[in-house]
Amino acid sequence: MGLRQIMFPGYFDKEHLERTIPEYFLGHNIIRIYDTLSEQIRFALIREAKSQANLTEIKERTEEICESLSDAVSSLEDATSSIEEAIE
């Protein structure tokens, strides 16, 4: 599951959207993407730190990076809403 499925639901997967509640579909998939991204960032930070890996610091840095991404996505949503309002 990726961003393509969220942006174009039903086009890139075989999930029957008529059987799902849109809010749950979106929320569930965003959580899955966030978890996957968080895991990949953590792995990258561990690899970068090599032998000096402090798992507590890596976990905190991972959360900071993911929070920044979440803020960026929220800003994008706000901009999209503004554009939609301007078009209407």
C-alpha positions in Angstrom: 0.0 0.0 0.0 1.4 3.4 -0.9 0.5 6.9 -1.6 -0.8 6.0 -5.1 -3.6 3.9 -3.5 -4.6 6.8 -1.3 -4.5 9.4 -4.1 -6.2 7.1 -6.6 -8.3 4.6 -4.6 -9.3 1.5 -6.4 -7.1 2.2 -9.4 -3.9 0.5 -8.4 -5.3 -2.2 -6.1 -8.1 -4.8 -6.2 -9.8 -3.6 -3.0 -13.5 -3.1 -3.4 -14.0 0.5 -2.4 -17.8 0.2 -2.3 -17.4 -2.1 0.7 -15.2 0.3 2.7 -15.9 3.4 4.6 -13.8 6.2 3.0 -12.6 7.6 6.4 -11.4 4.2 7.6 -9.7 3.5 4.2 -7.8 6.7 4.3 -6.9 6.6 8.0 -5.9 2.9 7.9 -3.6 3.4 4.9 -2.0 6.5 6.2 -1.1 4.7 9.4 0.4 1.9 7.4 2.5 4.3 5.3 3.6 6.1 8.4 4.6 2.9 10.2 6.5 1.7 7.1 8.2 5.0 6.6 9.2 5.2 10.3 10.7 1.7 10.1 12.7 2.6 7.0 14.0 5.8 8.6 15.0 4.0 11.8 16.9 1.4 9.7 18.7 4.1 7.8 19.7 5.9 11.0 21.0 2.7 12.6 23.0 2.0 9.5 24.4 5.5 9.4 25.3 5.4 13.1 27.0 2.0 12.8 28.7 1.0 16.0 27.7 4.2 17.8 24.1 3.4 17.7 22.1 4.7 20.6 18.7 3.2 20.1 16.9 5.8 22.3 18.4 8.7 20.2 17.6 6.9 17.0 14.0 6.4 18.1 13.7 10.1 19.0 15.2 11.2 15.7 12.9 8.9 13.8 9.9 10.4 15.5 11.1 13.9 14.8 11.6 13.1 11.1 8.2 11.5 10.8 6.5 14.4 12.7 8.1 16.8 10.3 6.8 14.8 7.4 3.3 14.7 8.9 3.4 18.5 9.3 4.4 18.9 5.7 1.5 16.6 4.6 -0.9 18.7 6.7 0.4 21.9 5.1 -0.2 20.3 1.7 -3.7 19.3 2.7 -4.4 22.9 3.8 -3.1 24.2 0.4 -5.2 21.7 -1.5 -8.3 22.8 0.4 -7.5 26.5 -0.4 -7.1 25.6 -4.1 -10.4 23.7 -4.1 -12.2 26.6 -2.4 -10.8 29.0 -5.0 -11.9 26.8 -7.8 -15.5 26.6 -6.5 
